[in-house]
Amino acid sequence: MNYREIGYRIQMAREEHGLNQKELADKLGISQSSLSNYEKGKRRLYLADLQKIAEALGKSTEYFLQPIGQVINNPTYECKEEMHDFVSIMVELADLSREDRKSVYDYVKWLKQNKGEGN
């Protein structure tokens, strides 16, 4: 487990909870830049801080500590390779700005639309 994976899970839980970085940072009593660095895996995250984040987002600390690969290697999941691709893409997207992620999303929609027209 590395800080980048934990940060990715923080970002996903925050977005799932409908909060932006500033809102969650204010709720935690930390700066937005500190939260951003946690999410990018650039800043060490101590257990006490992770517990505050988990509480604020209604998650258990175990949720943030579970390796992403554990989901991929789950033998009950039939499409392991596809899931691995999705997780890899999501980890890389986490490093992009919101605007860049929107561009990637728009590109994927464009690809899907054009593939449908070609068939």
URBELNOR-V877989 format. One record per backbone hydrogen bond with DSSP energy under -0.5 kcal/mol. NH is the residue of the N-H (numbers start at 0). CO is the residue of the C=O. If there is no record, write none. Layout:
nh: (NH,NH)
co: (CO,CO)
This chain:
nh: (5,6,7,8,9,10,11,12,13,14,15,16,17,18,23,24,25,26,27,28,29,34,35,36,37,38,39,40,40,41,42,45,49,50,51,52,53,54,55,56,57,57,58,62,63,63,64,65,69,70,70,71,72,73,76,77,82,83,84,85,86,87,88,89,90,91,92,93,94,95,100,101,102,103,104,105,106,107,108,109,110,111,112,113,114,115,116,117,118)
co: (1,2,3,4,5,6,7,8,9,10,11,12,14,13,19,20,21,22,23,24,24,30,31,32,33,34,35,36,37,36,36,43,45,46,47,48,49,50,51,52,53,54,53,59,59,60,60,61,66,66,67,67,68,70,73,75,78,79,80,81,82,83,84,85,86,87,88,89,91,92,96,97,98,99,100,101,102,103,104,105,106,107,108,109,110,111,112,113,114)
